[in-house]
């Protein structure tokens, strides 16, 4: 919950005069305060709030531990809000302050840090250690409290009943749409739907797994709740934000789509500029294929999975970023399969669902598939279009970023897929990584090399001559592979006859355009150095000096 200034002032005054528990800490912090200690209090107060089932905890500067308001000059230089970003580096689960407030009480400046409770089952840590409150300071989190928090694992947040919520808090259009989807699902399963059509909304939503005995769950509110019912989440805002970027990376337009998320998916998809894309996939034709940049099934599959698998307790939102040639989807929460390769394995089943109640309801509404077929389905659709596969960026352990491409990246790759429909999805996945210049495992490289699909020195592999011939681009192959050793040597000899003495950088400049295009600047410089060293061993050239002072010349000059 974000507090208006007047309401927050009243709350702090109440805490000063009436409050005395483990989720509030007052500090004088006249001019400064240890950043390390702020991190410890963030951990300690968050853990105490979790154990006591509180929605928040507070660290307040400018008030002594004897509850006297004295004011603080802490970060009065305008850098106060940067603390939100700074604290993330030391916490697990990328937790940070819900909000940082500056306000005036009794003529004195007070700073109030609003701290989120630890996530269910996961104690909040600071630099790898979990803390608790002990009198006016912090201490290591005792094992009994660790056990209390860890015992929450398995508790499904999406299944919880929302206090004070009723059917009036649900959007009627979303409820009607949910009825239609659920009845259609039952009909597809050859179950009788005549009786369902006569049931009340409450009965249908019970059967669809959104309500529990007629009571509103977090799932029901996320998927069907009115926008004005957001207050029931007390600070958590289920939201999809679409942002359109210009070619230079600046924001051109954006829009927020709040609850009900069941309707927000189609509204978000409608904002995406899904233009026709023309390209020649096959080598034997001059007639281009014409397809939508983005298959609607793929877009909605990714977006619905963001809804199903977000960690809502991290209080983040779902972002859909639209660029000229790609869409990027971002949601908070770790990637449960851990790797895309694992999700592509035949017969793969996820070890658990983060929001199992929500996932079950979304299956009943045709939104997702719980048979672990979502990622293989998306990959197969892109493969059939001969487009790049969606890329999963899992660098941030608590965030999933998926990029969906709306254009071809490598003509060789596209024509290879078109000419060889027998490649299995795993091989296509590996080739897709190669076209994106991503490093693949050495064993995978050996497999592709054995199949004659790649060449080059690991990890800088590229499309092989066999494939280049298949797709009609042998020139690209030569460009990537480079020239034979004796050709390089002759070019260097000719250069040194003219220059007499030259640095490695001078010789590299002469060879520009002849060195393998697959290599970066550093690798090309290294290759020139290796050729020169080999020529030195063969007594073709000599070198004077070392390092940047080294000068190369011909032996007979």
PANUVEX-747088 format. One record per residue: x negated, y negated, z of N, C-alpha, C, O in turn. Coordinates in steps of 0.1 Angstrom, whole numbers, plus 5000, padded with zeros to 4 digits. Example, Ala and Ser with C-alpha at 12.3 -4.5 7.8 and 13.67 -1.06 7.14 Angstrom:
2
486850575078487750455078486850335078485850335085487250225071486350115071487150005079486649895080
This chain:
557
499250125000500050005000499149885000498249865008499449784991498749654991499549554998500749534996498949485008499749405017499649255012498649205009500849185012500849045011500148975022500049035033499648855021498748795031499548775044498948815055500748725044501448705056501748835064501648845076502148945056502349065062501149125069501149185079499949105061498749165067498249085079497749145089498448955079498148885091498948935104498348945114500148955102500949005113500549145117500549175129500149225107499649365110498349365118498149435128497449275114496149265121496349215135495749265145497149115137497449055150498049165159497749175171498949245153499549355161498449455165498449505176497549485155496449585159495549525170495049605178495349395169494449335180495149345193494449375203496449325194497049315207497649445212497649475224498049535203498749655207498049785203498249885210497249785193496649905187495449945195494649865199495250075197494050125203494050275200494350365208493550305188493350445184492150465175491350375174492050585169490850615162490850575147489850605140491850505143491850465129491650315126491950265115491250245137490950105136489650075143489450115154488849995136487549955142487349805140487349755129487049735151486749595150485249565152484649625160484649485143483249445144483149295143483849235135482149245150481949095150481349055137481848965130480249125132479649105119479448955116480048905106478748885125478748735124478248685110478948605103477148745105476648695092476348815083476448805071476048935089475749055080476149175088476449175100476049285081476349415087475649525078475649515066475149625085474449735078475349805068476349855071474849805055475649885045475750025048476750095046474650085054474650225058475750255069476450355068475950155078476950175088478350155083479250225088478450075073479750055067480150195061481350235062479250265054479450395048479850495059480750575057479250495070479550585081480950565086481650655089481250435088482650405093483650445082484750485086483350425070484250465059484550615060485750655060483550695062483750835064484450875077485450945077484050815088484650845101486150805102486950885106486450685098487850635098488750705089489850735092488150745077488950815067489250955072490451005070488351025079488551155084489551155095490451235097489451045104490451035115491851015110492851065115491950935099493250905093493851025088495051055089493051115081493551235076494151325087495251375086493351345098493751435109495051385116495851465120495151255116496351195123497551165113498551105117497351215101498351195091498751045089499951015088497750965089497950815086497750785071496950855065498350685066498250645052496950565050496550545038496350515061495250425059494450415072495050445083493250365071492450325083491950185081491950135070491450125092490949985090489649955097489350005108488749885089487549835095487649685093487749635082487549605105487849465104486649385110486249405121486149295102485049205105485649075110486649025104484949015120485348885125486048895138486548785142486249015143486949035156486049125165485549225160485749075177484849155186485549275191486849285190484849375196485449495202486249465214486949555219486149345219487049295230488349225224489049165232488549235211489649185204489749035204490848975204488548965204488548825203488248785188487248835182489048695182488748655168487648545168487848435173486548575162485348485162484948445148484148355146485548515138485148485124483848555119483048595127483748565106482548635100482148565087482948505080480848565085480348505072479848615063479148595053480248745066479848855058480248835043481348825040479248845034479348835020480348715016481248725008480048605022480748485019480348425005480948325001479348484999478748434987479548484974479148454963480748544976481548584965481348734960481948774951480448804967480148944963480949044971480649164970481949004979482649094987483249214980483149324984483949174969484749284961483749384955484249494951482549344953481549444947481349564955480849664951481649544968481449654978482249774974481849894977483449754967484249874962483449964953483450084955482649904944481849984935480650034942480250154939480049964950478850004957479050124966478150214967480150124973480450234983480650364976480350474982481150364963481350494956480150574954480250704955478950514953477650584951477350684963476650774961477850654975477550734986478550824991478350905000479850814986480950904990481151014981480851014969481751124986482151234978483551194972484251104977483951264961485251244955485451104950486551064947484351024948484350884943485350804951486050714945485450824964486350744972485750604974484550584975486650504975486250374979487450304986488450364988487250174990488250104997489550094989489450064977490650104995491950084988492049934985492549904974491549854994491549704991490649645002490449695013490149524998489349445007489949305008490149244997490349265020491049135021490249035028489449065038490348905024489748795031490948705035491848675027491048675048492148595053491648505065490548525070492548415068492148325079493148345091494348345090492548375103493248385115492748295126491548295129493648215131493248115142492048035137491147995145492147995124491047905118489747975115488747915112489748105117488448185115488648275103489748335100487548295095487548395084487448535089486548565097488348625085488448765089488348845076489048815066487648955076487549045064488149185069487649235079489049235061489749365065489549465054489849435042488949575057488649685048489749795050489849855060490549815039491549915040490950055035490550055023490950155043490250275040491250385038492150405046491050465027492050575024491750695033490550715037492750775037492450895045491650995036491750995024490951085043490251195035491251275027492351295032490751325016491651415008491951545015491151585024493051605012493451725018492351835016491951855005491951885027490951995026489551955024488652045024489251825023487951775019487551665029488051555026486751685039486251575047485551465039484751505030485751345042485051235035483651235040483451235053482651225031481251225035480651095031481051025021479551055038478750945034477250995033476651035042476750985021475351035018475251185022474251225027476351255020476251405022476651445036476751565039476951355045477251385059478651335062479051225058479451415070480751375074480751315088480051375097481451215091481451145104482851135110483851155104482851115123484051095131483850975140482750925142484950925147484850815156484450875170484850985174483650795177483250825191483150695198482150625197484150665207484150535213484050425203484950415194483050335204482950225195481950245183481550155176481550375182480550405171480950535164482150575165480050585156480350705148479550825153478450805160479950945149479151065153479451165142480451155135478651275141478951375132480251435134480651455145480951465123482351525124482251665131481651755126482951675143482851805151483451915142484351895134483052035145483552155137485052175139485652225130485552145151487052165152487852065143488852105137487251945140487951855131487651895117488551885108486451945114486152005101487152115097487652115086487352205107488352315104489752265102490452315094490152155110491452095108491652045094492752075088490651975089490751925075490652035065491452035055489752125066489552235056490752325056491052385046491552335067492652425067493752375058494752445056493652245053494652185045494552235030495452215022493452305027493252365014494452455011494752545019494952444999496152534996497452454998498452504993497452345005498652265006498852184993497952114989499952204987500252144974500952004976502152004980500251904973500751764975501951744966502951684970501951804954503151784945504451844950505451814945504351934959505552004965506151934977507251964981505451834982505851764994507151684992507351634981508051685002509251605002508951465004508151425013509551374996509351224998510451175008511651185005509951135019510851085029511650965024511150875017512950955028513850845025514150835010514650725005513850935002514150934988515351014985515551114992516250974976517351054972517551044957516750984950518651094952518951094937519050954931518850934919519350854940519450724935518150664930518050564923517050734935515650684932515250744919514150714914516050834912515650894900516250814888517350774889515550804877516050744865517050834858516650944855518250784855519250874850518950914836519251024832518250834828517850874814516850994815516951084807515950984824514951084826515651214831515251324827516551204840517251314845518051384834517951514833518751314826519451374814518551444805518851544800517351384802516451444793515851564799515651664792515551564812515051684819516151804818515751914816517351764820518451864818518451934805518452054803518351844794518351894780517151994778517252094772515951944783514752024781514752164788514452264783515252154800515352284808516352384802516052494801517452334798518452424792517952474779518252594776517252394771516652444759515652554762515552654754514852534772513852634776514552764780514052874776515652764787516352884790516952954778516953074777517452874769518052924757516952994749517253104743515752934748514653004741514253134747513753224740514553144760514253274767515353364767515353474773516453334758517553414756518353434769518953544772518353334778519153334790520453254787520453164779521453294795522753224793522653074797522153044808523052994788523052844791524352784794524452674798525452864791526752804793527052764807527552664810526552854817526752824831525852704835526352624843524652694829523752584833524352444829524252344836525052444817525552314812526652264822526952144822527252354830528352314839527852264852528552214861526552294855525952264868525752114870525552034860525652064882525351924885523851904883523051994881523551774883522151734881521251794892520151844890521751794905520951844916520751994914519652044916521752064910521552214908520552244897519752334898520652164886519752184875518252154879517352234876518152044886516752004890516152104901514952114901517052164909516652264918516052384910514952434913516852424900516452544892515252514883514352604881515052394879513952354871512652334879511552324874512752334892511652334901511152194904509952164906512052094903511651954906512151914920511451834927513251974925513751944938513552074947513452184941513652054960513652164969514952154977514952064986515852234975517152234982517752094981518352044991517652034970518251904968517451784972517851674971516351814978515451704983514451664973513951744965514151534973513251474963511751514966511351484977511051564957509651604959508751494952509251414944507451504955506551414947506651444932506551344924506851564929506951604915508151534908508051474897509251544915510451484909510351334908510751274898509651264917509451124917508451084905508750984898507451164904506451134893507051144879506951054871507751254877508351274864509651204861509851164850510451184871511851134869512151004876513150944874511250954885511550844894511650714886511050684876512450624892512650484887511350414889510550434899511050314881509850234883509950164896508850144903511050114900511150034912511050124925511050074936510950264923510850354934509350374937509050464945508450304931507050324934506650304948505750364953507450214955507150184969507150314978506550314988507850414973507950534981506650614982506450694991505750584973504350644973503450574982502250614984503750454987502950384997501550354991500550394997501450284980500150244974499750334962498950284954500250454961499850534950500750504938501950494940500150474926500950434915500750524903499750514896501650624901501550714889501750624877502850564875500750614868500750524857499950574846498850634848500350544833499550564821499350424816500250344813498050394813497650264807497050284794496050354792497750224784497250234770496450104767496949994769495250114761494449994758493950014744493350114740494149914736493649904722492449814721492449704726491349874715490049794714489849754700490149824690489249634699488749584686487449664682486949734690487049634670485749704665484549664673483649744674484549544679483449494688483549544702482749504710484549624706484649674719485549584728485749624740485949474724486849384732488249434732488749504722489049404742490449444743491349364735491349244735492049434726493049364717494449364723495149264722494849474730496149484736496149594746495349684745497149584755497249694765498749694770499449594769499049804776500449814782500449924792499750024791501149904804501250004814502550074813503550014809502550204815503750284815503850354829503150444831504850304837504950364850506050474850506450514839506450524862507450624862508750574855509050454855509550674850509250814850508250864839508350824828507250944843506250984834506751074823506151094813507951144826508551224815508851144803508651194792509251024805509550934793508350854789508250814777507350834798506250754795505350814784504650744777505350954783504451024774504850974759503950944752506150984756506550944742506350794740505950754729506550714750506250564749504850534746504450454738503950614753502550594751502150634737501350564730502650754732502350804719502850704708502150694698503950644711504450544701503550424699503650364689502750394709501850274708500650304699499950214694500250434698499050474691499250454676500250504670498250394669498350374655497850504648496650514645498850584644498450714639498550704623499550744617497550644617497550624603497250744595496650844600497550744582497150854573495650854571495050744569495050964570493550974568493351064556493751174556492651014546492351084534490951124533489951044536490651254530489351304529489351434520490351494518488151464514488051574506487351684514486151674517488151784517487651894526486851994518485852054522487352034506486752134498485852084487486051974482484752164484483752124474484352134460483852064451485352224458485752254445486952174440487652214431487152054446488351974443488051824443487151784451488651754435488551604436489751544442489851414443490751624446491951574452491851574467491551674473492051454474491851454488493051504496494151504491492751564508493751594517494251464524493451374526495451464528495951354536496751404548497651474547496251364560496751404572496951284582496351184580497751304592497751204603496351214610495851314612495951094614494651094622494751184634493851254637495851174641496051254653497251334653498351284651497051464655498251554655499051524668498451524679500351504667501151464678501151574689501151544701501051704685501051814695499751804703499751834715498651764697497351754704497351634714496951654725497851524709497951404717498751434730498351404741499951484728500851514739500351624748500551614760499651714743499051824751498051764761498051794772497151684755496151614764496751524774496451534786497751444770498351354779499151424790499051384802499851524786500651604796499651674806500051694818498551724801497551784810496951684820496651714831496851554815496351454824497351434836496951424847498651444832499651424843499651544852499751534864499551664846499651794854498451804864498651854875497251764859496051804866495351684873494251704879495951564873495351454880495351484895496251544901494251434901494251434916494851294921494151194921496151294923496851174926496351114939496550994941495851194948495351134961494151044959493750974968493451054947492350964944492850824940492150724939494250814939494850684936494450624923494450494922494050704914493650654901494850654891495950694895494650614879495650624869495150694857493950724856496050724847495650784835495450674825496250594822494250684818493950584808493950644794493350754792494550574785494550614771493850504763494450394762492650524759491850414752491850444737491350544733492350344729492450364715491350274708491350154709490450344700489450274692489850304677490850364674489050244668489350254654489350394649490150434640488550484655488350614649488550724660488250844657488950694672489050794682490050754693490250634695490550844701491250824713490450884724489850984723490550814736489850864748490850864759491550774762490950984765491951014776491151034789490151104789491450964800490750974812491650994824492650924825491351094832492151104844491251144856490151204854491751124868490951144880491151294884492251344884490051354889490151494894489151584886488951564874488551674893487551764886488251854876489451884877487451904867487851994856487852134862486752184864489052194864489152314871488352434865487752514872488452454851487652564846486152544847485352634844485652414850484252374852483552354838482852254837483752444828483252424815484252454805485152534807484152394793485052414782484852554777485852624773483652604777483352744772484152844780484652944774484252824793484952914801486452914798487153014797486952794795488452784791488652854778489852884775487652864769487852924756487653074756487953144746487253134768487053274768488353344767489453304772488353454760489553534758490053584771489353644779491353564774491953614786491753524798492053564810491153404796490753324808492053274815493053244809492053284828493053234837492453134847491453174854492953014849492352924859492452984873493453054876491452964882491453014895492652964904493053024913493052844901494152774908494652654900494052614890495852604904496352484899496352374909496752404921495752254906495752154916497152114921497352094933498052104912499452064915500352174910501052154900500352284917501052404911502552384910503152424900503152314920504652284919504952194907505852214899504052094905504252004893504052074880504752064871503052164880502752234868503952324864504252344852504452394874505652484872506752404866507452454857507052284872508152204867507952164852508852154844506652124849506352074836506452194826506752164814506152314830506352424821507852444818508252464807508652424828510152434826510752324818511852344812509952224816510452104808509652104794509751994788509052214790508352214778507152124777506752084765506652074788505551974787504152044786503351984779503952154793502652214792502852364792503952414793501752434790501752584790500752624801499652584802501252714810500352764821499652894817499152964826499652934805499053054801497553034796496953114789497052914800495652874797495452864782494352894777496452834774496352824760496252684754496152664742496252584763496352444758495052404751495152354740493852434757492652394750492452474737492052414727492552604737492352684725493352634714493052634702494552604718495552554708495152424702495152404690494652324710494152204705492952224695492852154685492052304699490852334691491252394678490652364668492252484678492552554666493252454656493052454644494052364661494752264653493652174646493752144634492652124654491652044648490752124638490352074628490552254642489752334633490452354619489852354609491752374620492552384607492552264599492552274587492352144605492252024598490851994593490551904585489852084598488452064595487951934601487051874596488551894613488151774620487251814632487251934636486551724637485751754650486651794661487851754662486151884669486951934681486951824692486051744692488051824700488051734711486751754720486351864722486151644725484951644733485351624747486051524751484951714756485251694771483951644778482951714778484051524783482951464790483151484805484051434811482351574811482551614825481351564834481051624844480651464829479451414836479851374850479051394860480951304851481451264864482251374870483351414864481751434881482351564886483851544890484651644890484251414893485651394897486451324887487451254891486051334875486851264864486751344851485651394848487751354844487751424831488051324820488951244820487151314810487251224799487251314786486351384783488351294778488551374766488551284754489351184754487751304744487751224732488351304720487851414717489351244714489951304702489651224690489951104689488951284680488551214669489551204658490351294655489651084651490651064641489951054627490550994618488751104626488051094613486951204613486651254624486451244601485451344601484051274605483851154601483251344611481951294615480851334606479851264603480951464601479851524593480551594581481251694584480251554569480951614558480551754556481351844552479251784560478851924559479652024567480152124563479851974580480652054589482052074584482652184584482651964579484051974574484152064562485052154562483252054553483352144541482952294545483452384538482152314555481852444559483052514565483352624561483852444573485052504579486052534568486752634568486152444558487052464547486652584539487552654534485352604537484952714528484852844535484752954529484852844548484652974556485752974567485552934578486853034563487953044573487853154583488653174592486753234582486553354590485753314603485653404612485253194604484453164616485353164628486453104628484953234639485753234651485553104658484653024655486553084668486652954675485352924682484952804683484753024688483453004696482352954687481652864691482253014675481152964665481452824661480552744660482752794658483152654654482852564665482352454662483052604678482752514689481252484690480852364692480452584687478952554687478552464676477752374678479052494664478752414652479252264654478552174650480352254661480852114664479852044673479651924671479352114683478352044691477052004684476451904686476652094674475552054666475751934658474951844657476951924652477251804643477351674652477151564646477651694665477751574673476351544680476251464689475351614676473951604681473851634696473051584703474751724701474651764714473751894715473751974706473051904727472152014728472952134733473652124742472752244726473352374730472352464736471152444735472852564743471952664749471052734739471452754728469852774744468952834735469452964729469252994717470253044737470853164732471853134721471953214712472653034723473552994713472852954700473352974689471752884702470952844690470452964682470552964670470053064690469553184684470653254676470453314665471853254682472953314675473253244662473453314652473353114662473653044650472553054640472753064628471253064644470153084635470253214628469953234617470553314636470653454631471753464620471653534611472853384622473953384612473653294600474353284591472453224601472053144590472753014589472852954579473252964601474052844601473252714605473652604602472152734612471352624616469852654613469452764612469052544613467652544612467052434621467852364627465752424621465152324629464552374642464852484646463652294648463052334660463952294672464352184673464252394680465152374692464552264700463352264703465252164705466752154705467252074693468452054691466352024684466751934673467152014661466452014651468252094662468652174651469652104642470252004646469752154630470652084620471152194610470852304612472052154601472652244592471652314583470652244579471752444581470652514574470852504559471852454554469852544552469952544537471052624532471652594522471252744539472352834534473752754535474552764525473952684546475152614547475152484538476152454532474052424536473952314527474252344513475052274506473852464509474152504495475652534494476352504484476252594505477652634505478552504504479552514498478052394510478952274510478352174500478952064498477352214492476852124481476052004485476151904478475352014497474551894501473151934504472751914515472351994495470952034498470051914501469051924508470451794495469651674497469651634512468651594518470751654519470851624533469951724541469351684551469851844536469051944543467551894542466851904552467151854530465751814529465451694537464351684543466451604538466251484546466051514561465251454568466751614566466651654580465451734582464751724593465051824573463951914575462551844573461651864581462551744564461251674561460451754550460951844544459251704548458351764537457451864542457251884555456751934533455752034537454551964543454251854540453752044550452551994557451551934547451051824550451252004536450251954527450651824520449851744516452051804519452451684513452251564522451751454518452451584535452151484545450651444545450351334545449851554544448451534545447951444533447151364535448451474521448051404509448551254510447751164506449751234516450251094518449351014527449050904525448851084538447951024548446650994542446050884544446051084534444751064527444850944518443950854518445950934510446050824501446150694509445650584505446850694520447050574528445650524534445350404534444950624539443650584546442550544535441750464539442650594523441750544513441950394510441050324506443250354512443550214510443250124522442650024521443650174534443550094546442250114553441850034561441450214550440150254556440350304570440050414573440850214579441050254593442450214597442950104593443150304604444550274607445050334620444450434625445950274627446550324639447650424635448150434623448050504645449150594643450450524638451150574629450750414644451950334640451850294625452850284618450650254621450450214607450750334597451450314587450250454601450450564593451950614593452450654583452550594604453950634606454750534597455750584590454350414596455150314587455050354572455950344565453850414569453650454555454550574552455050594541454750664562455550784560457050764562457850854561457450644565458850614568459650654556459350624545460750724559461650784549461250924545462150994540460050964548459651104545459651194557459651314556459651134569459751204582461151254584462151194579461351374591462651424593463651324599463351264610464851314593465851214598466451264611467051174618466351394614466951444626466251394638466751404649464951344636464151304648464351164651464651074642464151124664464250984668462850924666461850994662462650794669461450724668460250794675459150804669460450824687459450884696459051024690457851054689459951104686459651234680458951224667458051304664459251124659458551104646457151054649456251104642456950974658455550934662454751054667453551064663455351134675454651254679454251354668453251404667455151364658454951444646453751394638452851474634453651264636452451204629451151234637450151264631451251214650450051244658449651384657448451414656450551484657450251624655449651654642448651734641450151584631449551614618448151554618447251624612447851444623446551384624445551474632444451494628446051524643445151614651444851744643443751794644445851794636445551914627444551884616443651964613444651764610443651724600442351694606441251724599442251654619440951634625440251774627439051784625441051874631440452004633439952064620438952134620440552024609440152074596439051974590438651994579438551884599437551794595437851704583437051684574439151664582439551584571439551434575439351344567439851414588439851274594439051274607438851374613438651154611438051134624438751014631439550944625438551004644439250904652438250834661437350904667438350704662437450624671438350554681439350494678438050564694438850504705439950604709440150704704440650564720441750644726442950554728442850424729444050614730445250544733445650444722445550484710446050324726446550234716445350174708445650104698444150194713442950144706442450244695441550214688443050364695442550464685442750424671443850364667441750444662441850414648441350534640440350594643442150574630441850694622441350654609441650554603440350734604439750714591439450844584439350954591439150844571438750974564437251004568436450914570436951134568435651174571434551124561433451084565434951124549433951084538434050934535433350894525434750854543434750714540433750634548433650514547
